[in-house]
Amino acid sequence: MTGINFKWVALGLSLILPGLGQAACNRVRRGIGVFILAVVLSSVGHFGLSTPLLEVIITGAAAWDAYHVAQGDEIPIKDPFAERL
């Protein structure tokens, strides 16, 4: 992308839909994992435990992770599907 810093685009995409920024950075499995985690944590609201603050924290954490993935210094998360050496 010319003239646009992609880390901010990734952050914005994850603010729209958690995991979308990671997927845009070619980290599709990580993006799917973030999305599933966000859905599971958000569905806690069906039990009356979810709050708007929890939703902001979940979305913010996904956006923060997407920013760092786009920057190249992603937080190491163990991939359960990776082959063991």
C-alpha atoms as one frame of an Amber mdcrd trajectory, in Angstrom:
protein
   0.000   0.000   0.000   1.422   3.324  -0.953   1.106   6.217   1.429  -0.814
   4.215   4.020   0.835   2.575   6.991  -0.639  -0.941   6.929  -0.405  -1.427
  10.691  -3.114   1.217  11.140  -5.255  -0.459   8.484  -4.908  -3.801  10.290
  -5.835  -2.125  13.571  -8.918  -0.551  11.981 -10.016  -3.823  10.415  -9.811
  -5.573  13.778 -11.853  -2.797  15.366 -14.551  -3.509  12.779 -14.383  -7.293
  13.186 -11.954  -8.950  15.615  -9.553 -11.180  13.670  -9.968  -9.390  10.339
  -6.746  -7.414  10.780  -4.765 -10.574  11.466  -6.284 -12.251   8.390  -5.386
  -9.211   6.268  -1.762  -9.721   7.356  -1.821 -13.279   5.952  -2.221 -14.755
   9.429  -5.569 -16.373   8.668  -5.455 -19.083  11.354  -4.544 -16.492  13.961
  -7.389 -14.287  12.732  -9.869 -17.154  12.939  -8.656 -17.932  16.448  -9.036
 -14.318  17.556 -12.518 -14.199  16.028 -13.613 -17.424  17.730 -12.187 -16.238
  21.051 -14.027 -12.923  20.712 -17.298 -14.690  19.899 -16.929 -17.092  22.833
 -16.074 -14.326  25.287 -18.862 -12.127  23.960 -21.405 -14.922  24.246 -20.867
 -14.877  28.002 -23.540 -12.166  27.833 -26.168 -14.856  27.428 -25.483 -15.723
  31.042 -25.713 -12.108  32.182 -21.973 -11.731  32.751 -21.050  -9.597  29.761
 -20.680  -5.853  30.028 -19.917  -3.131  27.489 -16.505  -2.817  29.143 -15.763
  -6.477  28.390 -16.692  -5.907  24.732 -14.335  -2.919  24.534 -11.503  -4.917
  26.114 -11.991  -7.839  23.701 -12.102  -5.617  20.621  -9.183  -3.517  21.845
  -7.031  -6.577  22.488  -7.781  -7.919  18.991  -6.910  -4.566  17.423  -3.712
  -4.270  19.461  -2.644  -7.747  18.359  -3.417  -6.946  14.684  -1.289  -3.790
  14.936   1.671  -5.794  16.214   1.184  -8.571  13.651   1.255  -5.969  10.855
   4.349  -4.387  12.389   6.119  -7.754  12.380   6.668  -8.060  16.124   3.715
 -10.266  16.933   3.243 -11.796  20.320   4.176 -15.463  20.212   1.087 -17.609
  20.535   1.587 -21.343  20.488  -0.040 -22.827  17.397  -1.687 -26.100  18.409
  -1.689 -27.211  14.755   2.034 -26.671  14.180   4.093 -29.761  13.598   6.389
 -30.720  16.398  10.066 -31.072  15.530
